[in-house]
């Protein structure tokens, strides 16, 4: 499997998201400094299995499409703030404390 720097950067950031917190696809793209929400979604769909994929959600708190049941289970176990079946982004959104290059984290 060939994984480029962008994929590694996205996955490294997702690994840093603390339990009970989330980042949106767009926020991840902003912090990585390239790509956009769709590119982050593609990375997560293809390579996200080994990382806490359920902590990556849409900007409105919607859970990963097709994986809602498992994501809800994981969020309940972590105590993630929810509003129904969506993450409460006001309470659960997380942003890294620094802007260092992700491969050095």
Biopython code that builds the backbone (N, CA, C, O; Angstrom):
import numpy as np
from Bio.PDB.StructureBuilder import StructureBuilder

atoms = [
    (1, "UNK", "N", (0.843, -1.175, 0.000)),
    (1, "UNK", "CA", (0.000, 0.000, 0.000)),
    (1, "UNK", "C", (0.891, 1.242, 0.000)),
    (1, "UNK", "O", (1.781, 1.375, 0.840)),
    (2, "UNK", "N", (0.650, 2.137, -0.932)),
    (2, "UNK", "CA", (1.387, 3.391, -1.018)),
    (2, "UNK", "C", (0.531, 4.479, -0.366)),
    (2, "UNK", "O", (-0.602, 4.727, -0.777)),
    (3, "UNK", "N", (1.087, 5.111, 0.641)),
    (3, "UNK", "CA", (0.376, 6.164, 1.353)),
    (3, "UNK", "C", (1.212, 7.431, 1.244)),
    (3, "UNK", "O", (2.388, 7.440, 1.606)),
    (4, "UNK", "N", (0.598, 8.505, 0.742)),
    (4, "UNK", "CA", (1.363, 9.745, 0.577)),
    (4, "UNK", "C", (1.320, 10.587, 1.855)),
    (4, "UNK", "O", (0.650, 10.241, 2.828)),
    (5, "UNK", "N", (2.052, 11.697, 1.823)),
    (5, "UNK", "CA", (2.147, 12.568, 2.994)),
    (5, "UNK", "C", (0.786, 13.101, 3.439)),
    (5, "UNK", "O", (0.531, 13.226, 4.637)),
    (6, "UNK", "N", (-0.084, 13.413, 2.485)),
    (6, "UNK", "CA", (-1.399, 13.936, 2.840)),
    (6, "UNK", "C", (-2.169, 12.917, 3.677)),
    (6, "UNK", "O", (-2.744, 13.264, 4.708)),
    (7, "UNK", "N", (-2.179, 11.679, 3.239)),
    (7, "UNK", "CA", (-2.873, 10.623, 3.971)),
    (7, "UNK", "C", (-2.274, 10.480, 5.367)),
    (7, "UNK", "O", (-3.006, 10.393, 6.353)),
    (8, "UNK", "N", (-0.970, 10.456, 5.450)),
    (8, "UNK", "CA", (-0.306, 10.334, 6.753)),
    (8, "UNK", "C", (-0.651, 11.506, 7.666)),
    (8, "UNK", "O", (-0.877, 11.315, 8.861)),
    (9, "UNK", "N", (-0.693, 12.709, 7.115)),
    (9, "UNK", "CA", (-1.023, 13.885, 7.922)),
    (9, "UNK", "C", (-2.449, 13.827, 8.450)),
    (9, "UNK", "O", (-2.694, 14.127, 9.618)),
    (10, "UNK", "N", (-3.389, 13.442, 7.593)),
    (10, "UNK", "CA", (-4.786, 13.330, 8.022)),
    (10, "UNK", "C", (-4.905, 12.285, 9.130)),
    (10, "UNK", "O", (-5.517, 12.549, 10.165)),
    (11, "UNK", "N", (-4.330, 11.111, 8.921)),
    (11, "UNK", "CA", (-4.449, 10.043, 9.910)),
    (11, "UNK", "C", (-3.742, 10.389, 11.218)),
    (11, "UNK", "O", (-4.224, 10.033, 12.293)),
    (12, "UNK", "N", (-2.602, 11.080, 11.138)),
    (12, "UNK", "CA", (-1.890, 11.493, 12.356)),
    (12, "UNK", "C", (-2.737, 12.457, 13.173)),
    (12, "UNK", "O", (-2.755, 12.382, 14.401)),
    (13, "UNK", "N", (-3.436, 13.359, 12.501)),
    (13, "UNK", "CA", (-4.297, 14.301, 13.211)),
    (13, "UNK", "C", (-5.490, 13.584, 13.835)),
    (13, "UNK", "O", (-5.839, 13.848, 14.985)),
    (14, "UNK", "N", (-6.111, 12.686, 13.089)),
    (14, "UNK", "CA", (-7.264, 11.949, 13.617)),
    (14, "UNK", "C", (-6.859, 11.148, 14.856)),
    (14, "UNK", "O", (-7.637, 11.041, 15.803)),
    (15, "UNK", "N", (-5.663, 10.593, 14.856)),
    (15, "UNK", "CA", (-5.191, 9.841, 16.018)),
    (15, "UNK", "C", (-5.066, 10.711, 17.263)),
    (15, "UNK", "O", (-5.130, 10.197, 18.380)),
    (16, "UNK", "N", (-4.892, 12.007, 17.093)),
    (16, "UNK", "CA", (-4.737, 12.936, 18.231)),
    (16, "UNK", "C", (-6.063, 13.390, 18.826)),
    (16, "UNK", "O", (-6.075, 13.937, 19.928)),
    (17, "UNK", "N", (-7.179, 13.182, 18.134)),
    (17, "UNK", "CA", (-8.472, 13.644, 18.649)),
    (17, "UNK", "C", (-8.779, 12.859, 19.929)),
    (17, "UNK", "O", (-8.843, 11.630, 19.903)),
    (18, "UNK", "N", (-8.969, 13.565, 21.044)),
    (18, "UNK", "CA", (-9.212, 12.875, 22.319)),
    (18, "UNK", "C", (-10.572, 12.171, 22.359)),
    (18, "UNK", "O", (-11.500, 12.568, 21.654)),
    (19, "UNK", "N", (-10.685, 11.132, 23.177)),
    (19, "UNK", "CA", (-11.990, 10.483, 23.372)),
    (19, "UNK", "C", (-13.030, 11.506, 23.812)),
    (19, "UNK", "O", (-12.745, 12.394, 24.616)),
    (20, "UNK", "N", (-14.237, 11.369, 23.273)),
    (20, "UNK", "CA", (-15.326, 12.274, 23.621)),
    (20, "UNK", "C", (-15.313, 13.583, 22.859)),
    (20, "UNK", "O", (-16.161, 14.444, 23.095)),
    (21, "UNK", "N", (-14.368, 13.747, 21.953)),
    (21, "UNK", "CA", (-14.253, 14.967, 21.150)),
    (21, "UNK", "C", (-14.265, 14.569, 19.678)),
    (21, "UNK", "O", (-14.074, 13.398, 19.349)),
    (22, "UNK", "N", (-14.486, 15.534, 18.796)),
    (22, "UNK", "CA", (-14.538, 15.273, 17.358)),
    (22, "UNK", "C", (-13.919, 16.436, 16.584)),
    (22, "UNK", "O", (-13.725, 17.528, 17.118)),
    (23, "UNK", "N", (-13.616, 16.174, 15.326)),
    (23, "UNK", "CA", (-13.263, 17.218, 14.356)),
    (23, "UNK", "C", (-14.092, 16.986, 13.116)),
    (23, "UNK", "O", (-14.422, 15.849, 12.780)),
    (24, "UNK", "N", (-14.428, 18.063, 12.441)),
    (24, "UNK", "CA", (-15.153, 17.925, 11.172)),
    (24, "UNK", "C", (-14.152, 17.663, 10.058)),
    (24, "UNK", "O", (-12.960, 17.934, 10.196)),
    (25, "UNK", "N", (-14.656, 17.132, 8.958)),
    (25, "UNK", "CA", (-13.818, 16.887, 7.785)),
    (25, "UNK", "C", (-13.133, 18.175, 7.348)),
    (25, "UNK", "O", (-11.944, 18.178, 7.027)),
    (26, "UNK", "N", (-13.894, 19.273, 7.339)),
    (26, "UNK", "CA", (-13.345, 20.556, 6.913)),
    (26, "UNK", "C", (-12.293, 21.094, 7.867)),
    (26, "UNK", "O", (-11.289, 21.655, 7.429)),
    (27, "UNK", "N", (-12.515, 20.927, 9.180)),
    (27, "UNK", "CA", (-11.526, 21.389, 10.160)),
    (27, "UNK", "C", (-10.222, 20.619, 9.997)),
    (27, "UNK", "O", (-9.140, 21.194, 10.119)),
    (28, "UNK", "N", (-10.318, 19.335, 9.724)),
    (28, "UNK", "CA", (-9.109, 18.540, 9.498)),
    (28, "UNK", "C", (-8.372, 19.060, 8.278)),
    (28, "UNK", "O", (-7.153, 19.230, 8.323)),
    (29, "UNK", "N", (-9.084, 19.317, 7.184)),
    (29, "UNK", "CA", (-8.446, 19.852, 5.976)),
    (29, "UNK", "C", (-7.771, 21.189, 6.273)),
    (29, "UNK", "O", (-6.659, 21.436, 5.806)),
    (30, "UNK", "N", (-8.428, 22.048, 7.038)),
    (30, "UNK", "CA", (-7.845, 23.341, 7.395)),
    (30, "UNK", "C", (-6.555, 23.170, 8.179)),
    (30, "UNK", "O", (-5.564, 23.839, 7.889)),
    (31, "UNK", "N", (-6.552, 22.282, 9.169)),
    (31, "UNK", "CA", (-5.359, 22.086, 9.996)),
    (31, "UNK", "C", (-4.227, 21.434, 9.224)),
    (31, "UNK", "O", (-3.057, 21.748, 9.445)),
    (32, "UNK", "N", (-4.575, 20.517, 8.309)),
    (32, "UNK", "CA", (-3.537, 19.865, 7.496)),
    (32, "UNK", "C", (-2.952, 20.878, 6.504)),
    (32, "UNK", "O", (-1.778, 20.801, 6.140)),
    (33, "UNK", "N", (-3.791, 21.824, 6.076)),
    (33, "UNK", "CA", (-3.310, 22.887, 5.204)),
    (33, "UNK", "C", (-3.448, 22.616, 3.725)),
    (33, "UNK", "O", (-2.913, 23.362, 2.904)),
    (34, "UNK", "N", (-4.155, 21.564, 3.373)),
    (34, "UNK", "CA", (-4.411, 21.284, 1.958)),
    (34, "UNK", "C", (-5.587, 20.317, 1.851)),
    (34, "UNK", "O", (-5.979, 19.667, 2.821)),
    (35, "UNK", "N", (-6.135, 20.247, 0.640)),
    (35, "UNK", "CA", (-7.312, 19.418, 0.435)),
    (35, "UNK", "C", (-8.540, 20.098, 1.010)),
    (35, "UNK", "O", (-8.497, 21.259, 1.416)),
    (36, "UNK", "N", (-9.610, 19.370, 1.037)),
    (36, "UNK", "CA", (-10.868, 19.883, 1.561)),
    (36, "UNK", "C", (-11.624, 18.751, 2.233)),
    (36, "UNK", "O", (-11.095, 17.649, 2.376)),
    (37, "UNK", "N", (-12.859, 19.013, 2.648)),
    (37, "UNK", "CA", (-13.641, 17.989, 3.344)),
    (37, "UNK", "C", (-13.788, 16.690, 2.545)),
    (37, "UNK", "O", (-13.724, 15.599, 3.111)),
    (38, "UNK", "N", (-13.982, 16.809, 1.248)),
    (38, "UNK", "CA", (-14.153, 15.592, 0.429)),
    (38, "UNK", "C", (-12.875, 14.760, 0.379)),
    (38, "UNK", "O", (-12.927, 13.530, 0.396)),
    (39, "UNK", "N", (-11.732, 15.436, 0.319)),
    (39, "UNK", "CA", (-10.462, 14.710, 0.293)),
    (39, "UNK", "C", (-10.225, 14.002, 1.626)),
    (39, "UNK", "O", (-9.758, 12.864, 1.660)),
    (40, "UNK", "N", (-10.553, 14.690, 2.726)),
    (40, "UNK", "CA", (-10.431, 14.059, 4.045)),
    (40, "UNK", "C", (-11.373, 12.859, 4.121)),
    (40, "UNK", "O", (-10.991, 11.803, 4.625)),
    (41, "UNK", "N", (-12.592, 13.013, 3.627)),
    (41, "UNK", "CA", (-13.537, 11.898, 3.611)),
    (41, "UNK", "C", (-13.019, 10.712, 2.818)),
    (41, "UNK", "O", (-13.203, 9.563, 3.220)),
    (42, "UNK", "N", (-12.370, 10.988, 1.687)),
    (42, "UNK", "CA", (-11.805, 9.911, 0.878)),
    (42, "UNK", "C", (-10.684, 9.192, 1.622)),
    (42, "UNK", "O", (-10.580, 7.966, 1.570)),
    (43, "UNK", "N", (-9.855, 9.958, 2.309)),
    (43, "UNK", "CA", (-8.781, 9.345, 3.109)),
    (43, "UNK", "C", (-9.391, 8.461, 4.196)),
    (43, "UNK", "O", (-8.957, 7.327, 4.401)),
    (44, "UNK", "N", (-10.393, 8.983, 4.886)),
    (44, "UNK", "CA", (-11.003, 8.214, 5.964)),
    (44, "UNK", "C", (-11.673, 6.952, 5.432)),
    (44, "UNK", "O", (-11.587, 5.895, 6.056)),
    (45, "UNK", "N", (-12.337, 7.054, 4.292)),
    (45, "UNK", "CA", (-13.016, 5.892, 3.723)),
    (45, "UNK", "C", (-12.024, 4.802, 3.330)),
    (45, "UNK", "O", (-12.302, 3.613, 3.486)),
    (46, "UNK", "N", (-10.887, 5.208, 2.829)),
    (46, "UNK", "CA", (-9.921, 4.226, 2.319)),
    (46, "UNK", "C", (-8.945, 3.731, 3.383)),
    (46, "UNK", "O", (-8.602, 2.549, 3.411)),
    (47, "UNK", "N", (-8.497, 4.630, 4.257)),
    (47, "UNK", "CA", (-7.426, 4.281, 5.192)),
    (47, "UNK", "C", (-7.793, 4.446, 6.665)),
    (47, "UNK", "O", (-6.964, 4.154, 7.526)),
    (48, "UNK", "N", (-8.990, 4.899, 6.985)),
    (48, "UNK", "CA", (-9.333, 5.287, 8.343)),
    (48, "UNK", "C", (-9.655, 4.189, 9.331)),
    (48, "UNK", "O", (-9.845, 4.473, 10.513)),
    (49, "UNK", "N", (-9.722, 2.954, 8.893)),
    (49, "UNK", "CA", (-10.077, 1.860, 9.798)),
    (49, "UNK", "C", (-9.255, 1.763, 11.073)),
    (49, "UNK", "O", (-9.828, 1.565, 12.144)),
    (50, "UNK", "N", (-7.930, 1.896, 11.002)),
    (50, "UNK", "CA", (-7.109, 1.726, 12.205)),
    (50, "UNK", "C", (-7.125, 2.917, 13.177)),
    (50, "UNK", "O", (-6.655, 2.784, 14.307)),
    (51, "UNK", "N", (-7.647, 4.059, 12.766)),
    (51, "UNK", "CA", (-7.670, 5.244, 13.635)),
    (51, "UNK", "C", (-9.089, 5.432, 14.179)),
    (51, "UNK", "O", (-10.011, 4.765, 13.709)),
    (52, "UNK", "N", (-9.289, 6.323, 15.156)),
    (52, "UNK", "CA", (-10.640, 6.527, 15.706)),
    (52, "UNK", "C", (-11.537, 7.286, 14.720)),
    (52, "UNK", "O", (-11.852, 8.457, 14.933)),
    (53, "UNK", "N", (-11.932, 6.625, 13.668)),
    (53, "UNK", "CA", (-12.683, 7.198, 12.545)),
    (53, "UNK", "C", (-13.998, 7.842, 12.987)),
    (53, "UNK", "O", (-14.464, 8.797, 12.365)),
    (54, "UNK", "N", (-14.591, 7.323, 14.052)),
    (54, "UNK", "CA", (-15.887, 7.844, 14.512)),
    (54, "UNK", "C", (-15.771, 9.262, 15.047)),
    (54, "UNK", "O", (-16.786, 9.936, 15.220)),
    (55, "UNK", "N", (-14.551, 9.729, 15.315)),
    (55, "UNK", "CA", (-14.344, 11.088, 15.828)),
    (55, "UNK", "C", (-14.255, 12.117, 14.706)),
    (55, "UNK", "O", (-14.004, 13.294, 14.964)),
    (56, "UNK", "N", (-14.458, 11.684, 13.469)),
    (56, "UNK", "CA", (-14.488, 12.596, 12.311)),
    (56, "UNK", "C", (-15.925, 12.642, 11.826)),
    (56, "UNK", "O", (-16.495, 11.627, 11.426)),
    (57, "UNK", "N", (-16.504, 13.839, 11.867)),
    (57, "UNK", "CA", (-17.922, 14.006, 11.550)),
    (57, "UNK", "C", (-18.107, 15.187, 10.606)),
    (57, "UNK", "O", (-17.176, 15.954, 10.363)),
    (58, "UNK", "N", (-19.310, 15.322, 10.082)),
    (58, "UNK", "CA", (-19.645, 16.487, 9.258)),
    (58, "UNK", "C", (-19.704, 17.724, 10.157)),
    (58, "UNK", "O", (-19.846, 17.604, 11.374)),
    (59, "UNK", "N", (-19.597, 18.886, 9.567)),
    (59, "UNK", "CA", (-19.601, 20.145, 10.330)),
    (59, "UNK", "C", (-20.882, 20.332, 11.139)),
    (59, "UNK", "O", (-20.883, 21.054, 12.136)),
    (60, "UNK", "N", (-21.963, 19.694, 10.721)),
    (60, "UNK", "CA", (-23.231, 19.810, 11.451)),
    (60, "UNK", "C", (-23.396, 18.697, 12.496)),
    (60, "UNK", "O", (-24.461, 18.570, 13.101)),
    (61, "UNK", "N", (-22.349, 17.894, 12.708)),
    (61, "UNK", "CA", (-22.395, 16.832, 13.706)),
    (61, "UNK", "C", (-22.885, 15.493, 13.196)),
    (61, "UNK", "O", (-22.958, 14.527, 13.956)),
    (62, "UNK", "N", (-23.223, 15.424, 11.911)),
    (62, "UNK", "CA", (-23.687, 14.152, 11.342)),
    (62, "UNK", "C", (-22.566, 13.121, 11.385)),
    (62, "UNK", "O", (-21.410, 13.431, 11.098)),
    (63, "UNK", "N", (-22.918, 11.904, 11.743)),
    (63, "UNK", "CA", (-21.951, 10.818, 11.871)),
    (63, "UNK", "C", (-21.553, 10.272, 10.499)),
    (63, "UNK", "O", (-22.245, 10.514, 9.511)),
    (64, "UNK", "N", (-20.432, 9.531, 10.435)),
    (64, "UNK", "CA", (-19.973, 9.000, 9.147)),
    (64, "UNK", "C", (-21.058, 8.169, 8.463)),
    (64, "UNK", "O", (-21.563, 7.209, 9.045)),
    (65, "UNK", "N", (-21.414, 8.532, 7.236)),
    (65, "UNK", "CA", (-22.483, 7.835, 6.513)),
    (65, "UNK", "C", (-22.203, 6.339, 6.381)),
    (65, "UNK", "O", (-21.099, 5.921, 6.030)),
    (66, "UNK", "N", (-23.231, 5.553, 6.672)),
    (66, "UNK", "CA", (-23.123, 4.105, 6.575)),
    (66, "UNK", "C", (-22.566, 3.446, 7.825)),
    (66, "UNK", "O", (-22.566, 2.220, 7.939)),
    (67, "UNK", "N", (-22.093, 4.257, 8.760)),
    (67, "UNK", "CA", (-21.486, 3.721, 9.989)),
    (67, "UNK", "C", (-22.114, 4.347, 11.232)),
    (67, "UNK", "O", (-21.515, 4.342, 12.308)),
    (68, "UNK", "N", (-23.308, 4.877, 11.079)),
    (68, "UNK", "CA", (-23.951, 5.609, 12.161)),
    (68, "UNK", "C", (-24.142, 4.768, 13.424)),
    (68, "UNK", "O", (-23.875, 5.244, 14.528)),
    (69, "UNK", "N", (-24.595, 3.536, 13.275)),
    (69, "UNK", "CA", (-24.875, 2.698, 14.447)),
    (69, "UNK", "C", (-23.618, 2.449, 15.258)),
    (69, "UNK", "O", (-23.630, 2.613, 16.478)),
    (70, "UNK", "N", (-22.541, 2.058, 14.606)),
    (70, "UNK", "CA", (-21.284, 1.802, 15.312)),
    (70, "UNK", "C", (-20.699, 3.088, 15.873)),
    (70, "UNK", "O", (-20.158, 3.089, 16.979)),
    (71, "UNK", "N", (-20.799, 4.186, 15.124)),
    (71, "UNK", "CA", (-20.289, 5.465, 15.620)),
    (71, "UNK", "C", (-21.067, 5.901, 16.862)),
    (71, "UNK", "O", (-20.465, 6.367, 17.830)),
    (72, "UNK", "N", (-22.388, 5.758, 16.848)),
    (72, "UNK", "CA", (-23.197, 6.100, 18.023)),
    (72, "UNK", "C", (-22.780, 5.277, 19.233)),
    (72, "UNK", "O", (-22.678, 5.808, 20.339)),
    (73, "UNK", "N", (-22.541, 3.993, 19.034)),
    (73, "UNK", "CA", (-22.106, 3.121, 20.125)),
    (73, "UNK", "C", (-20.787, 3.617, 20.706)),
    (73, "UNK", "O", (-20.636, 3.708, 21.924)),
    (74, "UNK", "N", (-19.833, 3.937, 19.830)),
    (74, "UNK", "CA", (-18.520, 4.400, 20.285)),
    (74, "UNK", "C", (-18.609, 5.759, 20.985)),
    (74, "UNK", "O", (-17.946, 5.986, 21.997)),
    (75, "UNK", "N", (-19.422, 6.650, 20.448)),
    (75, "UNK", "CA", (-19.574, 7.962, 21.089)),
    (75, "UNK", "C", (-20.240, 7.826, 22.455)),
    (75, "UNK", "O", (-19.858, 8.527, 23.393)),
    (76, "UNK", "N", (-21.215, 6.949, 22.586)),
    (76, "UNK", "CA", (-21.857, 6.724, 23.884)),
    (76, "UNK", "C", (-20.832, 6.211, 24.892)),
    (76, "UNK", "O", (-20.827, 6.645, 26.044)),
    (77, "UNK", "N", (-19.966, 5.292, 24.469)),
    (77, "UNK", "CA", (-18.946, 4.737, 25.352)),
    (77, "UNK", "C", (-17.934, 5.796, 25.787)),
    (77, "UNK", "O", (-17.389, 5.722, 26.888)),
    (78, "UNK", "N", (-17.683, 6.782, 24.922)),
    (78, "UNK", "CA", (-16.709, 7.837, 25.228)),
    (78, "UNK", "C", (-17.336, 9.043, 25.923)),
    (78, "UNK", "O", (-16.623, 9.928, 26.396)),
    (79, "UNK", "N", (-18.665, 9.081, 25.985)),
    (79, "UNK", "CA", (-19.331, 10.219, 26.613)),
    (79, "UNK", "C", (-19.325, 11.473, 25.752)),
    (79, "UNK", "O", (-19.364, 12.586, 26.278)),
    (80, "UNK", "N", (-19.279, 11.309, 24.448)),
    (80, "UNK", "CA", (-19.302, 12.450, 23.539)),
    (80, "UNK", "C", (-20.636, 13.190, 23.671)),
    (80, "UNK", "O", (-21.691, 12.556, 23.641)),
    (81, "UNK", "N", (-20.610, 14.514, 23.815)),
    (81, "UNK", "CA", (-21.878, 15.271, 23.873)),
    (81, "UNK", "C", (-22.663, 15.110, 22.563)),
    (81, "UNK", "O", (-22.134, 15.343, 21.476)),
    (82, "UNK", "N", (-23.910, 14.714, 22.687)),
    (82, "UNK", "CA", (-24.756, 14.472, 21.515)),
    (82, "UNK", "C", (-26.013, 15.318, 21.590)),
    (82, "UNK", "O", (-26.436, 15.760, 22.658)),
    (83, "UNK", "N", (-26.595, 15.528, 20.417)),
    (83, "UNK", "CA", (-27.926, 16.133, 20.283)),
    (83, "UNK", "C", (-28.714, 15.169, 19.417)),
    (83, "UNK", "O", (-28.696, 15.271, 18.190)),
    (84, "UNK", "N", (-29.400, 14.242, 20.048)),
    (84, "UNK", "CA", (-30.080, 13.190, 19.298)),
    (84, "UNK", "C", (-29.038, 12.249, 18.709)),
    (84, "UNK", "O", (-28.215, 11.685, 19.429)),
    (85, "UNK", "N", (-29.085, 12.091, 17.403)),
    (85, "UNK", "CA", (-28.139, 11.201, 16.739)),
    (85, "UNK", "C", (-27.016, 11.966, 16.047)),
    (85, "UNK", "O", (-26.348, 11.439, 15.157)),
    (86, "UNK", "N", (-26.815, 13.211, 16.463)),
    (86, "UNK", "CA", (-25.713, 14.017, 15.941)),
    (86, "UNK", "C", (-24.836, 14.462, 17.100)),
    (86, "UNK", "O", (-25.298, 14.596, 18.233)),
    (87, "UNK", "N", (-23.571, 14.687, 16.798)),
    (87, "UNK", "CA", (-22.658, 15.209, 17.808)),
    (87, "UNK", "C", (-22.998, 16.677, 18.055)),
    (87, "UNK", "O", (-23.280, 17.421, 17.116)),
    (88, "UNK", "N", (-22.970, 17.087, 19.309)),
    (88, "UNK", "CA", (-23.161, 18.490, 19.662)),
    (88, "UNK", "C", (-21.831, 19.194, 19.403)),
    (88, "UNK", "O", (-20.942, 19.176, 20.255)),
    (89, "UNK", "N", (-21.695, 19.806, 18.244)),
    (89, "UNK", "CA", (-20.428, 20.404, 17.830)),
    (89, "UNK", "C", (-20.006, 21.553, 18.748)),
    (89, "UNK", "O", (-18.813, 21.805, 18.912)),
    (90, "UNK", "N", (-20.958, 22.240, 19.335)),
    (90, "UNK", "CA", (-20.625, 23.348, 20.233)),
    (90, "UNK", "C", (-19.823, 22.846, 21.426)),
    (90, "UNK", "O", (-18.925, 23.535, 21.910)),
    (91, "UNK", "N", (-20.147, 21.637, 21.903)),
    (91, "UNK", "CA", (-19.483, 21.085, 23.085)),
    (91, "UNK", "C", (-18.361, 20.097, 22.752)),
    (91, "UNK", "O", (-17.429, 19.935, 23.539)),
    (92, "UNK", "N", (-18.445, 19.443, 21.602)),
    (92, "UNK", "CA", (-17.520, 18.340, 21.322)),
    (92, "UNK", "C", (-16.402, 18.672, 20.339)),
    (92, "UNK", "O", (-15.431, 17.922, 20.245)),
    (93, "UNK", "N", (-16.515, 19.782, 19.603)),
    (93, "UNK", "CA", (-15.483, 20.094, 18.609)),
    (93, "UNK", "C", (-14.135, 20.296, 19.289)),
    (93, "UNK", "O", (-14.047, 20.932, 20.340)),
    (94, "UNK", "N", (-13.098, 19.755, 18.686)),
    (94, "UNK", "CA", (-11.737, 19.831, 19.228)),
    (94, "UNK", "C", (-10.807, 20.353, 18.149)),
    (94, "UNK", "O", (-10.959, 20.032, 16.970)),
    (95, "UNK", "N", (-9.852, 21.152, 18.562)),
    (95, "UNK", "CA", (-8.836, 21.676, 17.652)),
    (95, "UNK", "C", (-7.480, 21.474, 18.312)),
    (95, "UNK", "O", (-7.340, 21.714, 19.511)),
    (96, "UNK", "N", (-6.496, 21.045, 17.568)),
    (96, "UNK", "CA", (-5.170, 20.818, 18.153)),
    (96, "UNK", "C", (-4.630, 22.102, 18.781)),
    (96, "UNK", "O", (-4.916, 23.198, 18.299)),
    (97, "UNK", "N", (-3.854, 21.967, 19.849)),
    (97, "UNK", "CA", (-3.336, 23.146, 20.542)),
    (97, "UNK", "C", (-2.183, 23.845, 19.805)),
    (97, "UNK", "O", (-1.757, 24.926, 20.212)),
    (98, "UNK", "N", (-1.685, 23.241, 18.738)),
    (98, "UNK", "CA", (-0.562, 23.844, 18.019)),
    (98, "UNK", "C", (-0.736, 23.665, 16.519)),
    (98, "UNK", "O", (-1.608, 22.921, 16.069)),
    (99, "UNK", "N", (0.086, 24.341, 15.764)),
    (99, "UNK", "CA", (0.027, 24.247, 14.306)),
    (99, "UNK", "C", (1.266, 23.570, 13.735)),
    (99, "UNK", "O", (1.553, 23.718, 12.547)),
    (100, "UNK", "N", (2.007, 22.827, 14.562)),
    (100, "UNK", "CA", (3.211, 22.161, 14.083)),
    (100, "UNK", "C", (2.907, 21.202, 12.954)),
    (100, "UNK", "O", (1.785, 20.712, 12.829)),
    (101, "UNK", "N", (3.904, 20.936, 12.131)),
    (101, "UNK", "CA", (3.703, 19.995, 11.019)),
    (101, "UNK", "C", (3.317, 18.633, 11.586)),
    (101, "UNK", "O", (3.985, 18.127, 12.488)),
    (102, "UNK", "N", (2.269, 18.047, 11.076)),
    (102, "UNK", "CA", (1.675, 16.853, 11.667)),
    (102, "UNK", "C", (2.625, 15.670, 11.743)),
    (102, "UNK", "O", (2.535, 14.896, 12.696)),
    (103, "UNK", "N", (3.509, 15.494, 10.813)),
    (103, "UNK", "CA", (4.391, 14.337, 10.852)),
    (103, "UNK", "C", (5.384, 14.418, 12.005)),
    (103, "UNK", "O", (6.053, 13.433, 12.318)),
    (104, "UNK", "N", (5.485, 15.586, 12.639)),
    (104, "UNK", "CA", (6.412, 15.744, 13.751)),
    (104, "UNK", "C", (5.706, 15.616, 15.091)),
    (104, "UNK", "O", (6.324, 15.844, 16.131)),
    (105, "UNK", "N", (4.416, 15.254, 15.093)),
    (105, "UNK", "CA", (3.664, 15.186, 16.343)),
    (105, "UNK", "C", (3.874, 13.856, 17.020)),
    (105, "UNK", "O", (3.317, 13.614, 18.091)),
]
sb = StructureBuilder()
sb.init_structure("model")
sb.init_model(0)
sb.init_chain("A")
sb.init_seg("    ")
for serial, (resi, resn, name, xyz) in enumerate(atoms, 1):
    if name == "N":
        sb.init_residue(resn, " ", resi, " ")
    sb.init_atom(name, np.array(xyz, "f"), 0.0, 1.0, " ", f" {name:<3s}", serial, name[0])
structure = sb.get_structure()
